[in-house]
Amino acid sequence: MKEFIEYIAKQLVDNPDSVVIDEKVDEDKRLLLSLRVSQSDIGKVIGKQGRTAAAMRVLLTAVAAKHGKRAVLEILD
């Protein structure tokens, strides 16, 4: 799942080397993915009115459900 979100983010930004994803499991057994990109690319990952970020979260939820897990995506600035 981490690789999936990383691939999507790298395709969206101008500086793909700055994409960093941290992976943790919280107390509710959810997979927590924290996405960091360069400051100039944050708007490309979030999109207009958050639509791109929402689409990435929907895709992550679908992939996680397929594997019988729950996942959350945070976009950090």
C-alpha positions as a Markdown table, in Angstrom:
| # | Residue | x | y | z |
|---|---|---|---|---|
| 1 | Met | 0.0 | 0.0 | 0.0 |
| 2 | Lys | 2.9 | 2.3 | 0.8 |
| 3 | Glu | 4.4 | 1.7 | -2.7 |
| 4 | Phe | 1.0 | 2.3 | -4.3 |
| 5 | Ile | 0.6 | 5.8 | -2.7 |
| 6 | Glu | 4.2 | 6.6 | -3.4 |
| 7 | Tyr | 3.8 | 5.8 | -7.1 |
| 8 | Ile | 0.7 | 8.0 | -7.4 |
| 9 | Ala | 2.4 | 10.9 | -5.5 |
| 10 | Lys | 5.5 | 10.7 | -7.6 |
| 11 | Gln | 3.5 | 10.9 | -10.8 |
| 12 | Leu | 1.7 | 14.1 | -9.6 |
| 13 | Val | 4.7 | 16.2 | -8.4 |
| 14 | Asp | 7.5 | 18.0 | -10.2 |
| 15 | Asn | 10.1 | 16.8 | -7.8 |
| 16 | Pro | 9.5 | 13.1 | -7.3 |
| 17 | Asp | 12.7 | 12.7 | -5.2 |
| 18 | Ser | 11.1 | 14.7 | -2.4 |
| 19 | Val | 8.2 | 12.2 | -1.9 |
| 20 | Val | 8.6 | 10.5 | 1.5 |
| 21 | Ile | 6.0 | 8.2 | 3.1 |
| 22 | Asp | 6.1 | 7.1 | 6.7 |
| 23 | Glu | 4.2 | 4.0 | 7.7 |
| 24 | Lys | 2.8 | 3.3 | 11.2 |
| 25 | Val | 0.2 | 1.1 | 12.8 |
| 26 | Asp | -2.0 | 2.9 | 15.4 |
| 27 | Glu | -3.8 | 1.4 | 18.4 |
| 28 | Asp | -6.9 | 0.6 | 16.4 |
| 29 | Lys | -4.8 | -1.6 | 14.1 |
| 30 | Arg | -5.1 | 0.9 | 11.2 |
| 31 | Leu | -2.2 | 1.5 | 8.9 |
| 32 | Leu | -1.3 | 5.2 | 9.0 |
| 33 | Leu | 0.5 | 6.6 | 6.0 |
| 34 | Ser | 2.0 | 10.1 | 6.3 |
| 35 | Leu | 2.9 | 11.7 | 2.9 |
| 36 | Arg | 5.5 | 14.5 | 2.7 |
| 37 | Val | 6.3 | 16.3 | -0.5 |
| 38 | Ser | 8.3 | 19.5 | -1.2 |
| 39 | Gln | 6.5 | 22.8 | -0.4 |
| 40 | Ser | 6.1 | 23.7 | -4.1 |
| 41 | Asp | 4.4 | 20.4 | -4.8 |
| 42 | Ile | 1.9 | 20.4 | -1.9 |
| 43 | Gly | -0.9 | 21.9 | -4.1 |
| 44 | Lys | -0.5 | 19.3 | -6.8 |
| 45 | Val | -1.0 | 16.5 | -4.2 |
| 46 | Ile | -4.0 | 18.1 | -2.6 |
| 47 | Gly | -5.6 | 19.4 | -5.8 |
| 48 | Lys | -8.5 | 21.8 | -6.3 |
| 49 | Gln | -10.8 | 21.7 | -3.2 |
| 50 | Gly | -8.9 | 18.6 | -2.0 |
| 51 | Arg | -10.2 | 16.4 | -4.8 |
| 52 | Thr | -6.9 | 14.8 | -5.6 |
| 53 | Ala | -6.2 | 14.0 | -2.0 |
| 54 | Ala | -9.7 | 12.6 | -1.6 |
| 55 | Ala | -9.3 | 10.4 | -4.6 |
| 56 | Met | -6.0 | 9.1 | -3.2 |
| 57 | Arg | -7.7 | 8.3 | 0.1 |
| 58 | Val | -10.5 | 6.5 | -1.7 |
| 59 | Leu | -8.0 | 4.4 | -3.7 |
| 60 | Leu | -6.1 | 3.6 | -0.5 |
| 61 | Thr | -9.2 | 2.6 | 1.3 |
| 62 | Ala | -10.1 | 0.2 | -1.6 |
| 63 | Val | -6.7 | -1.4 | -1.7 |
| 64 | Ala | -6.6 | -1.8 | 2.1 |
| 65 | Ala | -10.1 | -3.4 | 2.1 |
| 66 | Lys | -9.0 | -5.8 | -0.6 |
| 67 | His | -6.3 | -7.0 | 1.8 |
| 68 | Gly | -8.6 | -7.0 | 4.8 |
| 69 | Lys | -7.1 | -4.0 | 6.5 |
| 70 | Arg | -7.9 | -0.4 | 7.2 |
| 71 | Ala | -5.7 | 2.5 | 6.2 |
| 72 | Val | -5.5 | 6.3 | 6.6 |
| 73 | Leu | -3.6 | 8.8 | 4.5 |
| 74 | Glu | -2.3 | 12.0 | 6.0 |
| 75 | Ile | -0.7 | 14.7 | 3.9 |
| 76 | Leu | 1.8 | 16.7 | 5.9 |
| 77 | Asp | 3.3 | 20.1 | 5.0 |
